[in-house]
Structures are given as C-alpha cells and as structure tokens.
Amino acid sequence: MSSDGFFSQYPEFDHDPTAPLVAEFQRLSLQRGWKAGGKKYRQSRQKCFAQEFEHHYGHASDKLAGWQALCADLYVSPTPSSIKQCKKALSRISVNLVDLIDSHRTGEKVKLFPSKNALRNYSINHNKIFSKRQAKADGYVCALLIQMF
C-alpha cells in the first residue's frame, strides 16, 4: 500500500492524508455511493480504519518497537523495555483509536480520557468506534479496547 493506505485502491478519489479519517472516509463513501450502515459501507469502514492503524504501527504485534511507538504516542514515560510492560502501561490508558489515527494524520495531540466511561460516551456520541472484530485481529489495538455496548 502507498502512504495513502486504504485510499490508494480508489485512484479517482482525491485523498487528503492530513484530513481526519472519518471525514475522508465519509467523502469517499459519498463518492462511491455507499449507504451508511450498509454492508459495503461497514466492511469498507472497518478495513479503512484497520489499515490506517497498521500503517502507523505495523501488523507484527510481536515487535517491541511497535509497542514502544504506541506507548510514546500515548505519553507513556519512561518507555517500557518489554512488550509485557508496554501492555500493562497501555491497559491503564483510555484513548479513542480513531483519534489516535487522526493524530498522525492531522498532527494534533491525541486526547486521553479520564475514565473508560468517558471514552465510551465520547466514542459513541462522535461515531468513532473501531470494529471489535478488526481490533481483536491486531494485538496493538486489542491492548486499548474497552467494552462499548
């Protein structure tokens, strides 16, 4: 995949890699005629979010460097020296995964939430929910999952 990741498979789409992910996906779905909530829309959204996350952290969740990069992006200091320590540190962090992706895209600082409940309410109210099925397939994402519903 190019630096445009998921969006590179749609060459007629003028992708802005600095725009928020949800906004770019919405523009693409309008262009493609995908109806919100429809099967093609849901599948494409899941794939888009997963590929964006993988673009920034890789897909080999057995690599310490990816875990340390994730910890650094989430202000964990000092940087843990093992995967186990990274997972432990990340288990205490409440962050919206879409916002985490957007921090790479937009350059904005990622917001951490004071509680899992605050994160849950924000994620639902802003429709920034990462697919549970996709997330469970990725060890990095899985470390940050919370129960949504």
N, CA, C and O atoms as a GROMACS GRO file, in nm:
protein
  596
    1MET      N    1   0.084  -0.118   0.000
    1MET     CA    2   0.000   0.000   0.000
    1MET      C    3   0.089   0.125   0.000
    1MET      O    4   0.198   0.126   0.058
    2SER      N    5   0.041   0.227  -0.065
    2SER     CA    6   0.113   0.354  -0.064
    2SER      C    7   0.092   0.424   0.069
    2SER      O    8   0.030   0.369   0.161
    3SER      N    9   0.143   0.546   0.078
    3SER     CA   10   0.122   0.622   0.202
    3SER      C   11  -0.024   0.658   0.219
    3SER      O   12  -0.066   0.698   0.328
    4ASP      N   13  -0.104   0.643   0.114
    4ASP     CA   14  -0.247   0.668   0.123
    4ASP      C   15  -0.321   0.545   0.173
    4ASP      O   16  -0.443   0.549   0.189
    5GLY      N   17  -0.249   0.434   0.198
    5GLY     CA   18  -0.308   0.314   0.256
    5GLY      C   19  -0.436   0.271   0.187
    5GLY      O   20  -0.438   0.249   0.066
    6PHE      N   21  -0.540   0.260   0.264
    6PHE     CA   22  -0.670   0.215   0.217
    6PHE      C   23  -0.717   0.294   0.095
    6PHE      O   24  -0.771   0.237   0.001
    7PHE      N   25  -0.696   0.423   0.097
    7PHE     CA   26  -0.749   0.511  -0.007
    7PHE      C   27  -0.680   0.492  -0.141
    7PHE      O   28  -0.733   0.534  -0.244
    8SER      N   29  -0.562   0.430  -0.143
    8SER     CA   30  -0.488   0.413  -0.268
    8SER      C   31  -0.559   0.320  -0.366
    8SER      O   32  -0.530   0.322  -0.486
    9GLN      N   33  -0.651   0.238  -0.316
    9GLN     CA   34  -0.724   0.149  -0.407
    9GLN      C   35  -0.836   0.221  -0.481
    9GLN      O   36  -0.907   0.160  -0.561
   10TYR      N   37  -0.852   0.351  -0.455
   10TYR     CA   38  -0.952   0.433  -0.524
   10TYR      C   39  -0.882   0.552  -0.588
   10TYR      O   40  -0.890   0.664  -0.538
   11PRO      N   41  -0.812   0.528  -0.701
   11PRO     CA   42  -0.731   0.634  -0.761
   11PRO      C   43  -0.810   0.756  -0.805
   11PRO      O   44  -0.754   0.865  -0.819
   12GLU      N   45  -0.939   0.741  -0.828
   12GLU     CA   46  -1.020   0.856  -0.868
   12GLU      C   47  -1.060   0.944  -0.750
   12GLU      O   48  -1.116   1.052  -0.768
   13PHE      N   49  -1.030   0.896  -0.630
   13PHE     CA   50  -1.061   0.972  -0.509
   13PHE      C   51  -0.941   1.060  -0.473
   13PHE      O   52  -0.830   1.010  -0.460
   14ASP      N   53  -0.964   1.190  -0.457
   14ASP     CA   54  -0.859   1.284  -0.423
   14ASP      C   55  -0.841   1.286  -0.271
   14ASP      O   56  -0.897   1.370  -0.201
   15HIS      N   57  -0.761   1.191  -0.223
   15HIS     CA   58  -0.742   1.171  -0.079
   15HIS      C   59  -0.653   1.278  -0.018
   15HIS      O   60  -0.548   1.312  -0.072
   16ASP      N   61  -0.697   1.331   0.095
   16ASP     CA   62  -0.617   1.427   0.172
   16ASP      C   63  -0.563   1.355   0.295
   16ASP      O   64  -0.637   1.335   0.391
   17PRO      N   65  -0.436   1.315   0.295
   17PRO     CA   66  -0.380   1.238   0.407
   17PRO      C   67  -0.366   1.318   0.537
   17PRO      O   68  -0.331   1.261   0.640
   18THR      N   69  -0.394   1.450   0.532
   18THR     CA   70  -0.387   1.531   0.654
   18THR      C   71  -0.525   1.559   0.712
   18THR      O   72  -0.537   1.625   0.816
   19ALA      N   73  -0.630   1.509   0.646
   19ALA     CA   74  -0.766   1.531   0.696
   19ALA      C   75  -0.804   1.419   0.794
   19ALA      O   76  -0.751   1.308   0.784
   20PRO      N   77  -0.894   1.448   0.887
   20PRO     CA   78  -0.939   1.343   0.980
   20PRO      C   79  -0.993   1.222   0.904
   20PRO      O   80  -1.058   1.235   0.800
   21LEU      N   81  -0.967   1.104   0.957
   21LEU     CA   82  -1.003   0.979   0.891
   21LEU      C   83  -1.154   0.966   0.867
   21LEU      O   84  -1.195   0.927   0.758
   22VAL      N   85  -1.234   0.997   0.966
   22VAL     CA   86  -1.380   0.985   0.950
   22VAL      C   87  -1.428   1.075   0.836
   22VAL      O   88  -1.511   1.033   0.756
   23ALA      N   89  -1.377   1.197   0.830
   23ALA     CA   90  -1.418   1.290   0.725
   23ALA      C   91  -1.378   1.238   0.587
   23ALA      O   92  -1.457   1.245   0.492
   24GLU      N   93  -1.257   1.187   0.575
   24GLU     CA   94  -1.212   1.133   0.446
   24GLU      C   95  -1.293   1.010   0.406
   24GLU      O   96  -1.329   0.995   0.290
   25PHE      N   97  -1.320   0.923   0.502
   25PHE     CA   98  -1.399   0.805   0.469
   25PHE      C   99  -1.541   0.847   0.428
   25PHE      O  100  -1.598   0.788   0.336
   26GLN      N  101  -1.598   0.947   0.494
   26GLN     CA  102  -1.732   0.995   0.458
   26GLN      C  103  -1.732   1.048   0.315
   26GLN      O  104  -1.824   1.019   0.238
   27ARG      N  105  -1.630   1.125   0.279
   27ARG     CA  106  -1.620   1.178   0.142
   27ARG      C  107  -1.612   1.065   0.041
   27ARG      O  108  -1.678   1.067  -0.062
   28LEU      N  109  -1.529   0.964   0.072
   28LEU     CA  110  -1.516   0.850  -0.018
   28LEU      C  111  -1.647   0.775  -0.030
   28LEU      O  112  -1.688   0.738  -0.140
   29SER      N  113  -1.714   0.751   0.081
   29SER     CA  114  -1.839   0.675   0.078
   29SER      C  115  -1.946   0.749  -0.002
   29SER      O  116  -2.026   0.685  -0.071
   30LEU      N  117  -1.948   0.881   0.006
   30LEU     CA  118  -2.043   0.959  -0.075
   30LEU      C  119  -2.010   0.945  -0.223
   30LEU      O  120  -2.099   0.925  -0.306
   31GLN      N  121  -1.883   0.955  -0.255
   31GLN     CA  122  -1.839   0.941  -0.394
   31GLN      C  123  -1.872   0.803  -0.450
   31GLN      O  124  -1.914   0.790  -0.565
   32ARG      N  125  -1.854   0.700  -0.368
   32ARG     CA  126  -1.877   0.562  -0.411
   32ARG      C  127  -2.023   0.521  -0.402
   32ARG      O  128  -2.062   0.417  -0.456
   33GLY      N  129  -2.105   0.600  -0.334
   33GLY     CA  130  -2.246   0.567  -0.321
   33GLY      C  131  -2.275   0.461  -0.215
   33GLY      O  132  -2.377   0.393  -0.221
   34TRP      N  133  -2.184   0.448  -0.118
   34TRP     CA  134  -2.206   0.352  -0.010
   34TRP      C  135  -2.302   0.412   0.091
   34TRP      O  136  -2.280   0.523   0.140
   35LYS      N  137  -2.406   0.342   0.120
   35LYS     CA  138  -2.506   0.391   0.216
   35LYS      C  139  -2.460   0.361   0.358
   35LYS      O  140  -2.423   0.248   0.391
   36ALA      N  141  -2.463   0.464   0.443
   36ALA     CA  142  -2.423   0.448   0.584
   36ALA      C  143  -2.504   0.335   0.646
   36ALA      O  144  -2.626   0.332   0.639
   37GLY      N  145  -2.432   0.242   0.708
   37GLY     CA  146  -2.498   0.127   0.770
   37GLY      C  147  -2.510   0.007   0.677
   37GLY      O  148  -2.538  -0.104   0.722
   38GLY      N  149  -2.490   0.030   0.547
   38GLY     CA  150  -2.497  -0.080   0.451
   38GLY      C  151  -2.376  -0.170   0.463
   38GLY      O  152  -2.274  -0.132   0.522
   39LYS      N  153  -2.387  -0.289   0.406
   39LYS     CA  154  -2.281  -0.389   0.418
   39LYS      C  155  -2.148  -0.338   0.360
   39LYS      O  156  -2.044  -0.349   0.426
   40LYS      N  157  -2.150  -0.284   0.239
   40LYS     CA  158  -2.027  -0.236   0.175
   40LYS      C  159  -1.966  -0.121   0.257
   40LYS      O  160  -1.844  -0.115   0.273
   41TYR      N  161  -2.050  -0.033   0.307
   41TYR     CA  162  -2.005   0.079   0.391
   41TYR      C  163  -1.935   0.027   0.516
   41TYR      O  164  -1.823   0.068   0.548
   42ARG      N  165  -2.001  -0.064   0.588
   42ARG     CA  166  -1.946  -0.117   0.714
   42ARG      C  167  -1.815  -0.191   0.690
   42ARG      O  168  -1.717  -0.170   0.763
   43GLN      N  169  -1.813  -0.276   0.589
   43GLN     CA  170  -1.691  -0.353   0.560
   43GLN      C  171  -1.576  -0.261   0.520
   43GLN      O  172  -1.462  -0.279   0.565
   44SER      N  173  -1.605  -0.164   0.438
   44SER     CA  174  -1.501  -0.072   0.391
   44SER      C  175  -1.450   0.015   0.506
   44SER      O  176  -1.331   0.043   0.514
   45ARG      N  177  -1.540   0.059   0.592
   45ARG     CA  178  -1.501   0.142   0.707
   45ARG      C  179  -1.408   0.063   0.800
   45ARG      O  180  -1.306   0.115   0.846
   46GLN      N  181  -1.443  -0.062   0.827
   46GLN     CA  182  -1.360  -0.146   0.913
   46GLN      C  183  -1.221  -0.164   0.852
   46GLN      O  184  -1.119  -0.151   0.920
   47LYS      N  185  -1.219  -0.194   0.724
   47LYS     CA  186  -1.092  -0.215   0.654
   47LYS      C  187  -1.009  -0.087   0.653
   47LYS      O  188  -0.887  -0.091   0.673
   48CYS      N  189  -1.074   0.026   0.629
   48CYS     CA  190  -1.006   0.154   0.625
   48CYS      C  191  -0.938   0.185   0.759
   48CYS      O  192  -0.820   0.219   0.762
   49PHE      N  193  -1.012   0.171   0.868
   49PHE     CA  194  -0.960   0.203   1.000
   49PHE      C  195  -0.845   0.108   1.036
   49PHE      O  196  -0.743   0.151   1.089
   50ALA      N  197  -0.863  -0.020   1.008
   50ALA     CA  198  -0.760  -0.119   1.041
   50ALA      C  199  -0.632  -0.093   0.961
   50ALA      O  200  -0.522  -0.100   1.017
   51GLN      N  201  -0.645  -0.062   0.833
   51GLN     CA  202  -0.527  -0.037   0.750
   51GLN      C  203  -0.456   0.091   0.792
   51GLN      O  204  -0.333   0.098   0.786
   52GLU      N  205  -0.530   0.191   0.833
   52GLU     CA  206  -0.468   0.314   0.881
   52GLU      C  207  -0.388   0.288   1.008
   52GLU      O  208  -0.276   0.337   1.022
   53PHE      N  209  -0.444   0.211   1.099
   53PHE     CA  210  -0.373   0.180   1.223
   53PHE      C  211  -0.246   0.101   1.191
   53PHE      O  212  -0.139   0.130   1.245
   54GLU      N  213  -0.259   0.003   1.105
   54GLU     CA  214  -0.144  -0.079   1.066
   54GLU      C  215  -0.037   0.004   0.998
   54GLU      O  216   0.082  -0.021   1.015
   55HIS      N  217  -0.078   0.102   0.922
   55HIS     CA  218   0.016   0.190   0.852
   55HIS      C  219   0.110   0.260   0.952
   55HIS      O  220   0.228   0.280   0.923
   56HIS      N  221   0.057   0.295   1.069
   56HIS     CA  222   0.136   0.368   1.167
   56HIS      C  223   0.213   0.278   1.264
   56HIS      O  224   0.320   0.316   1.312
   57TYR      N  225   0.159   0.159   1.294
   57TYR     CA  226   0.222   0.075   1.396
   57TYR      C  227   0.268  -0.060   1.345
   57TYR      O  228   0.331  -0.136   1.419
   58GLY      N  229   0.238  -0.092   1.221
   58GLY     CA  230   0.275  -0.222   1.166
   58GLY      C  231   0.172  -0.327   1.203
   58GLY      O  232   0.073  -0.297   1.270
   59HIS      N  233   0.194  -0.448   1.161
   59HIS     CA  234   0.098  -0.555   1.190
   59HIS      C  235   0.159  -0.667   1.273
   59HIS      O  236   0.089  -0.758   1.317
   60ALA      N  237   0.288  -0.661   1.295
   60ALA     CA  238   0.355  -0.766   1.372
   60ALA      C  239   0.356  -0.726   1.520
   60ALA      O  240   0.451  -0.662   1.566
   61SER      N  241   0.252  -0.763   1.591
   61SER     CA  242   0.240  -0.720   1.730
   61SER      C  243   0.336  -0.794   1.824
   61SER      O  244   0.329  -0.779   1.946
   62ASP      N  245   0.426  -0.872   1.767
   62ASP     CA  246   0.530  -0.935   1.849
   62ASP      C  247   0.660  -0.854   1.844
   62ASP      O  248   0.764  -0.901   1.890
   63LYS      N  249   0.654  -0.735   1.788
   63LYS     CA  250   0.772  -0.649   1.775
   63LYS      C  251   0.768  -0.540   1.882
   63LYS      O  252   0.674  -0.461   1.888
   64LEU      N  253   0.869  -0.536   1.965
   64LEU     CA  254   0.877  -0.439   2.074
   64LEU      C  255   0.872  -0.295   2.022
   64LEU      O  256   0.811  -0.209   2.085
   65ALA      N  257   0.934  -0.269   1.908
   65ALA     CA  258   0.939  -0.132   1.854
   65ALA      C  259   0.799  -0.076   1.830
   65ALA      O  260   0.775   0.042   1.858
   66GLY      N  261   0.707  -0.157   1.780
   66GLY     CA  262   0.570  -0.111   1.756
   66GLY      C  263   0.500  -0.077   1.887
   66GLY      O  264   0.430   0.024   1.896
   67TRP      N  265   0.520  -0.161   1.987
   67TRP     CA  266   0.461  -0.136   2.119
   67TRP      C  267   0.518  -0.009   2.180
   67TRP      O  268   0.445   0.071   2.239
   68GLN      N  269   0.649   0.009   2.166
   68GLN     CA  270   0.711   0.129   2.222
   68GLN      C  271   0.665   0.256   2.148
   68GLN      O  272   0.649   0.360   2.211
   69ALA      N  273   0.645   0.247   2.018
   69ALA     CA  274   0.594   0.362   1.943
   69ALA      C  275   0.454   0.399   1.991
   69ALA      O  276   0.422   0.516   2.007
   70LEU      N  277   0.372   0.297   2.012
   70LEU     CA  278   0.237   0.321   2.062
   70LEU      C  279   0.242   0.385   2.200
   70LEU      O  280   0.168   0.479   2.228
   71CYS      N  281   0.328   0.335   2.287
   71CYS     CA  282   0.344   0.393   2.421
   71CYS      C  283   0.388   0.539   2.412
   71CYS      O  284   0.336   0.625   2.483
   72ALA      N  285   0.484   0.567   2.325
   72ALA     CA  286   0.533   0.704   2.309
   72ALA      C  287   0.421   0.796   2.262
   72ALA      O  288   0.408   0.908   2.312
   73ASP      N  289   0.340   0.750   2.166
   73ASP     CA  290   0.229   0.831   2.115
   73ASP      C  291   0.124   0.858   2.222
   73ASP      O  292   0.047   0.954   2.212
   74LEU      N  293   0.121   0.773   2.324
   74LEU     CA  294   0.022   0.787   2.431
   74LEU      C  295   0.085   0.837   2.561
   74LEU      O  296   0.030   0.818   2.669
   75TYR      N  297   0.201   0.900   2.547
   75TYR     CA  298   0.266   0.971   2.657
   75TYR      C  299   0.313   0.882   2.771
   75TYR      O  300   0.323   0.928   2.885
   76VAL      N  301   0.340   0.755   2.744
   76VAL     CA  302   0.392   0.666   2.847
   76VAL      C  303   0.541   0.695   2.863
   76VAL      O  304   0.618   0.684   2.768
   77SER      N  305   0.579   0.732   2.984
   77SER     CA  306   0.717   0.764   3.012
   77SER      C  307   0.754   0.715   3.152
   77SER      O  308   0.676   0.734   3.246
   78PRO      N  309   0.868   0.654   3.166
   78PRO     CA  310   0.966   0.621   3.064
   78PRO      C  311   0.914   0.510   2.972
   78PRO      O  312   0.819   0.439   3.006
   79THR      N  313   0.978   0.496   2.859
   79THR     CA  314   0.939   0.394   2.763
   79THR      C  315   0.963   0.255   2.821
   79THR      O  316   1.074   0.224   2.863
   80PRO      N  317   0.859   0.172   2.825
   80PRO     CA  318   0.876   0.035   2.876
   80PRO      C  319   0.979  -0.043   2.793
   80PRO      O  320   0.995  -0.018   2.674
   81SER      N  321   1.047  -0.137   2.859
   81SER     CA  322   1.153  -0.211   2.792
   81SER      C  323   1.112  -0.350   2.748
   81SER      O  324   1.195  -0.426   2.697
   82SER      N  325   0.983  -0.385   2.767
   82SER     CA  326   0.936  -0.515   2.719
   82SER      C  327   0.791  -0.502   2.670
   82SER      O  328   0.721  -0.407   2.706
   83ILE      N  329   0.749  -0.597   2.590
   83ILE     CA  330   0.611  -0.597   2.541
   83ILE      C  331   0.514  -0.609   2.659
   83ILE      O  332   0.412  -0.542   2.662
   84LYS      N  333   0.547  -0.694   2.753
   84LYS     CA  334   0.461  -0.712   2.870
   84LYS      C  335   0.443  -0.580   2.946
   84LYS      O  336   0.332  -0.547   2.987
   85GLN      N  337   0.551  -0.507   2.965
   85GLN     CA  338   0.543  -0.378   3.034
   85GLN      C  339   0.463  -0.277   2.952
   85GLN      O  340   0.389  -0.197   3.009
   86CYS      N  341   0.477  -0.279   2.820
   86CYS     CA  342   0.400  -0.191   2.733
   86CYS      C  343   0.250  -0.220   2.748
   86CYS      O  344   0.170  -0.128   2.764
   87LYS      N  345   0.215  -0.347   2.742
   87LYS     CA  346   0.073  -0.385   2.754
   87LYS      C  347   0.016  -0.341   2.888
   87LYS      O  348  -0.097  -0.293   2.895
   88LYS      N  349   0.094  -0.357   2.993
   88LYS     CA  350   0.049  -0.318   3.127
   88LYS      C  351   0.025  -0.166   3.132
   88LYS      O  352  -0.076  -0.121   3.185
   89ALA      N  353   0.118  -0.090   3.078
   89ALA     CA  354   0.104   0.056   3.077
   89ALA      C  355  -0.017   0.099   2.993
   89ALA      O  356  -0.092   0.188   3.033
   90LEU      N  357  -0.034   0.036   2.878
   90LEU     CA  358  -0.144   0.072   2.788
   90LEU      C  359  -0.280   0.033   2.845
   90LEU      O  360  -0.381   0.097   2.813
   91SER      N  361  -0.285  -0.069   2.929
   91SER     CA  362  -0.413  -0.112   2.986
   91SER      C  363  -0.474  -0.005   3.076
   91SER      O  364  -0.593  -0.009   3.105
   92ARG      N  365  -0.393   0.089   3.121
   92ARG     CA  366  -0.441   0.197   3.208
   92ARG      C  367  -0.480   0.323   3.129
   92ARG      O  368  -0.522   0.422   3.188
   93ILE      N  369  -0.467   0.318   2.998
   93ILE     CA  370  -0.491   0.436   2.914
   93ILE      C  371  -0.626   0.425   2.844
   93ILE      O  372  -0.662   0.320   2.792
   94SER      N  373  -0.699   0.536   2.844
   94SER     CA  374  -0.827   0.545   2.773
   94SER      C  375  -0.810   0.644   2.659
   94SER      O  376  -0.799   0.765   2.680
   95VAL      N  377  -0.809   0.591   2.537
   95VAL     CA  378  -0.789   0.674   2.419
   95VAL      C  379  -0.882   0.624   2.308
   95VAL      O  380  -0.906   0.504   2.295
   96ASN      N  381  -0.934   0.718   2.230
   96ASN     CA  382  -1.015   0.679   2.115
   96ASN      C  383  -0.921   0.642   2.001
   96ASN      O  384  -0.833   0.720   1.965
   97LEU      N  385  -0.938   0.523   1.946
   97LEU     CA  386  -0.847   0.473   1.843
   97LEU      C  387  -0.853   0.555   1.715
   97LEU      O  388  -0.751   0.574   1.649
   98VAL      N  389  -0.971   0.605   1.680
   98VAL     CA  390  -0.983   0.689   1.561
   98VAL      C  391  -0.907   0.820   1.583
   98VAL      O  392  -0.839   0.868   1.492
   99ASP      N  393  -0.919   0.878   1.702
   99ASP     CA  394  -0.844   1.000   1.732
   99ASP      C  395  -0.694   0.974   1.732
   99ASP      O  396  -0.616   1.060   1.691
  100LEU      N  397  -0.654   0.856   1.776
  100LEU     CA  398  -0.512   0.821   1.774
  100LEU      C  399  -0.461   0.819   1.630
  100LEU      O  400  -0.353   0.872   1.601
  101ILE      N  401  -0.537   0.758   1.541
  101ILE     CA  402  -0.501   0.758   1.399
  101ILE      C  403  -0.495   0.902   1.347
  101ILE      O  404  -0.402   0.941   1.276
  102ASP      N  405  -0.599   0.980   1.383
  102ASP     CA  406  -0.605   1.118   1.335
  102ASP      C  407  -0.488   1.203   1.384
  102ASP      O  408  -0.447   1.296   1.315
  103SER      N  409  -0.434   1.171   1.500
  103SER     CA  410  -0.320   1.248   1.549
  103SER      C  411  -0.202   1.237   1.453
  103SER      O  412  -0.124   1.331   1.437
  104HIS      N  413  -0.188   1.123   1.390
  104HIS     CA  414  -0.083   1.106   1.288
  104HIS      C  415  -0.118   1.182   1.162
  104HIS      O  416  -0.031   1.240   1.098
  105ARG      N  417  -0.245   1.182   1.127
  105ARG     CA  418  -0.290   1.246   1.003
  105ARG      C  419  -0.288   1.399   1.014
  105ARG      O  420  -0.243   1.467   0.921
  106THR      N  421  -0.336   1.452   1.124
  106THR     CA  422  -0.355   1.596   1.138
  106THR      C  423  -0.243   1.667   1.214
  106THR      O  424  -0.229   1.789   1.206
  107GLY      N  425  -0.164   1.589   1.289
  107GLY     CA  426  -0.059   1.648   1.370
  107GLY      C  427  -0.109   1.699   1.505
  107GLY      O  428  -0.031   1.753   1.584
  108GLU      N  429  -0.238   1.682   1.532
  108GLU     CA  430  -0.293   1.726   1.660
  108GLU      C  431  -0.257   1.627   1.770
  108GLU      O  432  -0.241   1.508   1.745
  109LYS      N  433  -0.244   1.679   1.889
  109LYS     CA  434  -0.213   1.598   2.006
  109LYS      C  435  -0.333   1.507   2.037
  109LYS      O  436  -0.447   1.552   2.034
  110VAL      N  437  -0.307   1.381   2.066
  110VAL     CA  438  -0.415   1.286   2.096
  110VAL      C  439  -0.465   1.309   2.238
  110VAL      O  440  -0.387   1.330   2.331
  111LYS      N  441  -0.597   1.306   2.253
  111LYS     CA  442  -0.660   1.328   2.382
  111LYS      C  443  -0.675   1.197   2.458
  111LYS      O  444  -0.721   1.097   2.403
  112LEU      N  445  -0.635   1.199   2.585
  112LEU     CA  446  -0.658   1.084   2.672
  112LEU      C  447  -0.778   1.116   2.760
  112LEU      O  448  -0.799   1.230   2.799
  113PHE      N  449  -0.856   1.014   2.790
  113PHE     CA  450  -0.978   1.031   2.869
  113PHE      C  451  -0.953   0.989   3.014
  113PHE      O  452  -0.872   0.900   3.040
  114PRO      N  453  -1.023   1.053   3.107
  114PRO     CA  454  -1.001   1.024   3.249
  114PRO      C  455  -1.054   0.889   3.294
  114PRO      O  456  -1.016   0.837   3.399
  115SER      N  457  -1.145   0.830   3.213
  115SER     CA  458  -1.204   0.701   3.250
  115SER      C  459  -1.251   0.628   3.126
  115SER      O  460  -1.269   0.687   3.020
  116LYS      N  461  -1.272   0.497   3.142
  116LYS     CA  462  -1.326   0.416   3.032
  116LYS      C  463  -1.468   0.464   2.998
  116LYS      O  464  -1.507   0.463   2.881
  117ASN      N  465  -1.544   0.505   3.099
  117ASN     CA  466  -1.680   0.552   3.075
  117ASN      C  467  -1.682   0.681   2.993
  117ASN      O  468  -1.765   0.696   2.903
  118ALA      N  469  -1.592   0.773   3.023
  118ALA     CA  470  -1.582   0.898   2.947
  118ALA      C  471  -1.544   0.867   2.801
  118ALA      O  472  -1.599   0.927   2.708
  119LEU      N  473  -1.452   0.774   2.783
  119LEU     CA  474  -1.412   0.733   2.648
  119LEU      C  475  -1.530   0.670   2.574
  119LEU      O  476  -1.554   0.702   2.458
  120ARG      N  477  -1.602   0.582   2.641
  120ARG     CA  478  -1.717   0.514   2.581
  120ARG      C  479  -1.820   0.617   2.533
  120ARG      O  480  -1.866   0.611   2.419
  121ASN      N  481  -1.857   0.711   2.619
  121ASN     CA  482  -1.956   0.813   2.583
  121ASN      C  483  -1.910   0.897   2.465
  121ASN      O  484  -1.987   0.923   2.373
  122TYR      N  485  -1.786   0.939   2.468
  122TYR     CA  486  -1.730   1.018   2.358
  122TYR      C  487  -1.733   0.939   2.226
  122TYR      O  488  -1.777   0.990   2.124
  123SER      N  489  -1.686   0.815   2.231
  123SER     CA  490  -1.676   0.732   2.110
  123SER      C  491  -1.813   0.710   2.047
  123SER      O  492  -1.828   0.719   1.925
  124ILE      N  493  -1.912   0.682   2.130
  124ILE     CA  494  -2.048   0.659   2.078
  124ILE      C  495  -2.108   0.788   2.025
  124ILE      O  496  -2.165   0.790   1.916
  125ASN      N  497  -2.096   0.896   2.101
  125ASN     CA  498  -2.155   1.024   2.060
  125ASN      C  499  -2.093   1.082   1.934
  125ASN      O  500  -2.160   1.156   1.861
  126HIS      N  501  -1.967   1.049   1.906
  126HIS     CA  502  -1.899   1.102   1.788
  126HIS      C  503  -1.884   0.998   1.676
  126HIS      O  504  -1.817   1.023   1.576
  127ASN      N  505  -1.946   0.882   1.694
  127ASN     CA  506  -1.939   0.774   1.596
  127ASN      C  507  -1.794   0.742   1.557
  127ASN      O  508  -1.760   0.725   1.440
  128LYS      N  509  -1.710   0.733   1.659
  128LYS     CA  510  -1.569   0.700   1.638
  128LYS      C  511  -1.543   0.566   1.706
  128LYS      O  512  -1.474   0.559   1.808
  129ILE      N  513  -1.599   0.462   1.646
  129ILE     CA  514  -1.589   0.328   1.703
  129ILE      C  515  -1.510   0.239   1.608
  129ILE      O  516  -1.544   0.225   1.490
  130PHE      N  517  -1.407   0.180   1.660
  130PHE     CA  518  -1.322   0.087   1.586
  130PHE      C  519  -1.388  -0.050   1.592
  130PHE      O  520  -1.431  -0.092   1.700
  131SER      N  521  -1.395  -0.120   1.482
  131SER     CA  522  -1.457  -0.252   1.477
  131SER      C  523  -1.392  -0.349   1.576
  131SER      O  524  -1.270  -0.369   1.575
  132LYS      N  525  -1.473  -0.409   1.661
  132LYS     CA  526  -1.424  -0.505   1.760
  132LYS      C  527  -1.357  -0.624   1.692
  132LYS      O  528  -1.252  -0.671   1.736
  133ARG      N  529  -1.418  -0.672   1.585
  133ARG     CA  530  -1.362  -0.787   1.512
  133ARG      C  531  -1.226  -0.753   1.453
  133ARG      O  532  -1.132  -0.832   1.464
  134GLN      N  533  -1.215  -0.637   1.391
  134GLN     CA  534  -1.087  -0.594   1.334
  134GLN      C  535  -0.985  -0.572   1.445
  134GLN      O  536  -0.868  -0.608   1.431
  135ALA      N  537  -1.029  -0.512   1.553
  135ALA     CA  538  -0.939  -0.480   1.664
  135ALA      C  539  -0.881  -0.606   1.727
  135ALA      O  540  -0.763  -0.610   1.761
  136LYS      N  541  -0.963  -0.707   1.743
  136LYS     CA  542  -0.916  -0.831   1.804
  136LYS      C  543  -0.813  -0.902   1.718
  136LYS      O  544  -0.734  -0.982   1.768
  137ALA      N  545  -0.812  -0.871   1.588
  137ALA     CA  546  -0.715  -0.933   1.498
  137ALA      C  547  -0.579  -0.864   1.508
  137ALA      O  548  -0.480  -0.917   1.457
  138ASP      N  549  -0.573  -0.749   1.572
  138ASP     CA  550  -0.450  -0.674   1.584
  138ASP      C  551  -0.412  -0.661   1.731
  138ASP      O  552  -0.486  -0.601   1.809
  139GLY      N  553  -0.299  -0.715   1.768
  139GLY     CA  554  -0.256  -0.713   1.908
  139GLY      C  555  -0.239  -0.574   1.965
  139GLY      O  556  -0.269  -0.551   2.082
  140TYR      N  557  -0.191  -0.480   1.883
  140TYR     CA  558  -0.174  -0.342   1.932
  140TYR      C  559  -0.308  -0.282   1.970
  140TYR      O  560  -0.324  -0.228   2.079
  141VAL      N  561  -0.404  -0.293   1.880
  141VAL     CA  562  -0.535  -0.235   1.902
  141VAL      C  563  -0.605  -0.304   2.020
  141VAL      O  564  -0.669  -0.239   2.102
  142CYS      N  565  -0.590  -0.434   2.026
  142CYS     CA  566  -0.655  -0.512   2.131
  142CYS      C  567  -0.616  -0.463   2.271
  142CYS      O  568  -0.697  -0.468   2.363
  143ALA      N  569  -0.495  -0.415   2.285
  143ALA     CA  570  -0.447  -0.367   2.415
  143ALA      C  571  -0.521  -0.242   2.461
  143ALA      O  572  -0.520  -0.209   2.579
  144LEU      N  573  -0.586  -0.173   2.367
  144LEU     CA  574  -0.654  -0.047   2.400
  144LEU      C  575  -0.807  -0.059   2.398
  144LEU      O  576  -0.877   0.040   2.418
  145LEU      N  577  -0.858  -0.178   2.372
  145LEU     CA  578  -1.002  -0.196   2.360
  145LEU      C  579  -1.073  -0.179   2.494
  145LEU      O  580  -1.020  -0.212   2.600
  146ILE      N  581  -1.195  -0.126   2.485
  146ILE     CA  582  -1.284  -0.124   2.601
  146ILE      C  583  -1.418  -0.180   2.556
  146ILE      O  584  -1.446  -0.187   2.437
  147GLN      N  585  -1.500  -0.219   2.652
  147GLN     CA  586  -1.635  -0.266   2.621
  147GLN      C  587  -1.720  -0.145   2.583
  147GLN      O  588  -1.734  -0.052   2.663
  148MET      N  589  -1.775  -0.144   2.462
  148MET     CA  590  -1.852  -0.028   2.415
  148MET      C  591  -2.000  -0.039   2.450
  148MET      O  592  -2.060   0.057   2.500
  149PHE      N  593  -2.057  -0.153   2.425
  149PHE     CA  594  -2.203  -0.165   2.442
  149PHE      C  595  -2.237  -0.270   2.544
  149PHE      O  596  -2.354  -0.294   2.571
   0.00000   0.00000   0.00000
